[in-house]
Amino acid sequence: MELRDIQYFKVVAQHCNIGRAAEVLGLSPTALSKSLRRLEHSLGAKLVKRVSRGVELTVVGAAIAARADILQVTADDLIREAADLNSGAKGSIRAGVAPGLTEITLAHAYIALLMETKDIALDVHVLDGPALRSALRRGEVDLIFSTPPDGRAAPQGFEIVDLYRERWVVGAAADHPLARRKRVTIDALLDEVWVLNRHGIALSEFFTKVERQGLPQPKVLLQANSWDILFRTVASSRLLSFGSHTALMQARRQHSLVALPVEGLKLERRVVVYYRKDGYLPPAAMRLIEILKAQGRAITARRGLKGK
């Protein structure tokens, strides 16, 4: 069985038409048909059946198509692992991070890694949570660094490493009227206009708190998945934002921002590293995780937060 034939079959399964699949692959229909017959012979089963508009997957074909991505990821892992073992290299790292706090922490961890080994390459994908997990499943990244979805268990097929807990705060310009108060109530926040991260998990928890108290939902004027855009807007306006304490403290180096002392608002999220349970992790990626764990312990000790 050739991996190439499985790759070709995946395209056939997507289009259910030999001609269109051949066009996508840059092959002749005859060459693609030969590849399909070769794969069927290797498996000892028919994968497609002819219909008026093209082809239809058999039960076996549907099963193989469902596993095609897994086979591709496994093959890519084997190629990378063999190359690393052959060259003695510690490997490059492909990391996925959520916007905001994890970008900052990952940058610090990579700098620490470079101080140990100067030739480690890092390829970073900044994506929101669902897109991160999809990229990891497809083998496009080696690990992801983010706040997880609800629940303590890792998603199926993933290993999870807890690092620390991050506090979420309400951010405002330093000259905002609410910044002069020693205490700010949630009621007072609802009269304000907000800029928010549209995919923030902690944000949904905040809205849930408001809803449970029978209070009106706050008005949102700007939504984005970029903390830089959010905090720049907040610093130059009377708008409020809701984000990680780490991201806010980092933004304060460039902008005049404060975290408001909100009564009854205590939201924390786990910060974790995910990687594929049966996937290949280059030695450099494993070392990066160890550095992130050490940084997580330091953050936990400094803030007096629970580790998990």
N, C-alpha and C positions, 0 to 999 in steps of 0.2 A: 504493500500500500504506500502510495506517495502522498506526502503532505500537500503537494501542489494540486493533486486531483481533488482533495478535500476542499481546498481553497476555491477551486473552480466550481465544485458542487454547491458551495455556499452561495455563490452568485446565481447559479441556476435556481436554487431554492428561493432566493429573494425575488426573482423575476418570473419564475414559472414559465419561462419561454427560452428555448435554446438560442434562437436568433438574437434576442435582446441581450441575453447574458454574454453571448460571444462578442457582440459589439462592445459591451462594457469592458470585457477582458482584452479586447484587441486581438481576438482569435477568429478563425473561420468556424462556422457552425460544424463543419466536418471534424475539425481538430477537437472541439469541445465535446462532441458526441463520442469520439474515441476515448477521451479522458473519462467521461461518465461511464462508458462500458467497462473501462479498465478498473474503475473503482468498484463497480457492481460485481465484477468478477472476483476482486480481492475479498469483498465482504460476503460473497455467495448469496446475494439477495438483490432484487430489483429495488431501485431507489425512486424511480419516477414511472409514471404511466402516461401515455399519449392521450391528450384530449383535444377537442376542436380548436381551442385557443392557444395551445402550447403543451405544457406538461403539468402533471399533478403529482405531488409527493405521495409515495406509499407510506405505510405505517413505519417501515424501517427508514425510509428517506427522511421522514419528519424527525425521527429520533436522532439520526446522524446530523441533520441540520441544526438541531438544538444543541448538539455537543461540538459543533464546528469551532465556535469561538474558544471553547475550553481547550480543544486540541491545538489551536493556533497559539494561544497564550503559553501552553506547556512547551510547544516547540520553540517559541521565542526564548523562554526561560532556559531551555537546554542549550541553545546557541550561545546565550550570554554567559552562562555558567562555564561552558567549555572554553570560551574565549578567555575568561578571567583565570581559569585554572591553567590554561596553556601559557599565558603570558605572565602569570604571577601577579597580575594587577589587582588592586583592591576594588576596582570597578567604579563606574560612574553611578550617580543617583538620580532617579526621576521621582520628584516629590510633588504631591498635590497638597495645597493648603487652602483653607477658607480665608476670605478677605478679612483683614483687620489684625486681631491679636496674633494669630498664628503666623502671619507673614513676618512680624517683628521677631517673634521667638525663634522661628526657623533661621532667620538671617543671623541671629546671635549664635545659634548652634553651629551653623556652617562656618562662621568665622573661627570658632573654637576648633572645628575639625581641620580647617586649613592650617592652623598653627601646629597641628600634629603631622599632617600630610598635605603638601602644597599642591599636588597635581590631581586632586579629586574634583571632577566636574559635577556640577549640580544643574539639573533642568527642572524648573519650577513651573507648575500649572496652578494658577489662582482661579478656583472655581467654587461654586456654592455646593452645599452638602450633597444633594442627590447626584449632581454631576461628578463630584469627587468619587463617590462610591462606584458609579458606573465606570469611570476611568480606571479605577483599581481592578474591577472585575475583568475589564477588557485587557488588562496587562499594560496599559498605557503609562501607568506610574507604578513605582515599587511600593510606595507607602503614602498614606495621607495623614495629615496632621490637622485636627479640627476639633470642634465640639460635636459630640455624637447626637444622634436622634434620641428620643425618649427611651428609657429602659437601660439597664446596666449591661445586658448581654450584647456581645458583638453580633453584627449581622452574619447570617449564614455564610460560611466559607472564609471568614476573616478572623484573625487574631487581633486582640485589642490590648494596648498598654496604657494604663492610666498614668497621667503625668501630674496634674494639679487641678485645682478648681479656680475658675476665673469669675470675678465679681462684675456684674453689669450695673452701670450707673447712668444717671441722667446728666447729659452734658449741656452746658450753656456758655455763652460768651461771658467773660469776666465782668463786664459792665451790665449784664442783664439784671433787671430789678429783683428777680428771685435770688440772685447770687448774694445779695446783701442780707438775706435772712439766715438766722441760725438754724431754723427748721422749716422745711417745706412739706406741706401736706399733698397727698395724691389729688385731692380736690383741686388744689391750686394749679396742678399740672394740667388738668383737663381743660382749663381755660386758655391754654397756650396752643400755639401751632407748631407742628413737628416736621422734622426731616428724619427719615428712617431707612434702615436696611430692610429691603423688601423680603429677604429670606431669613431674617434673624429668628432663631428658635426662642431665645430668651424674650424677644419682643412679643411673640405670641403668648408667652406666659404672663407678661405684663398686661396685655389686653384682656387675658382671661381673669386676672385679678380685678381689673376695673369692672368687667362684666358681672362678676360674682357679687360685687358690692352694689349692683344696680345703678352704676354711674354711666353717663354717656361716654362713648368712645371719643378719644381726642381727634382733632382735625389734623390730617397729614397733608402737607403741601408738596413735599419732595420725597421721592423714593429712589434709592440707588443701591447697588451692591459694592460701592466704593467708600471706604471710611474717609479717604482723603476728601472726596467731594462733600460728604456729609459734614465733617468737622470744619472744613473751610467755610461752608455756608453758615454753620452755627456761629462761628467766631465773628462773622461780619453781619449778623442779623439778630433779631429777637426770637429766632426759632430755637427749639430744643431738639436734642437728639438722645437716643438711647443706645449705648454701646458698651464694649468691654472697657474696664478700668485701665488695662494695659494699653489699649489703643488710644484712649483719651490722654493718658500721661505722655505717650509718645508724641501725639499731636500738639501737646502744650509746648514742645520745643520750638514749634513754628507759629503757633497761634495762641491767642489769649483766651484760654478756656478754663472752666472749673467744673467739678462734679458737685451737683447740688445735694445738700443733706436732706434727702427725702425720708420722711417718717414712714415706717411700715413697709418699706421697699427693700427686700433682701432677696436678690436673685443671683444664684451662682450656677455655673455650668461646668461640667467636666471638660477638661482638655486632654485629648488622647491621641495616640498614634495607632492607625490600622495598617495591617498588611495581610496579604493573602496567606491563608493557613498552609497551603501546599505549594506556594509560589517560591521562586528563587529571590533571595535577598543578597545583593552584593555585600561583601565585607564592609565596605564604606557605609552602606545603608544601616547595617547592624550597629556600627560604631556611632553613627549619627543618632540612632535611637537611644543609645547609652548616654550620649551627651544631653539629649532632650530630657531623659529621666533625671539626670543629675541637676539640670536647670529647674525641673519641676519640683524636686525636693527642696532646692534653695528658695524657690518662690513660696512654697507651702510653709517652710520654716519662717520666712521673713514676714508673711502675712498672718501667721497663726491660724491657717485654715487647715481643715482636715484633708488628708491626702487623697481620699477617695470619696 
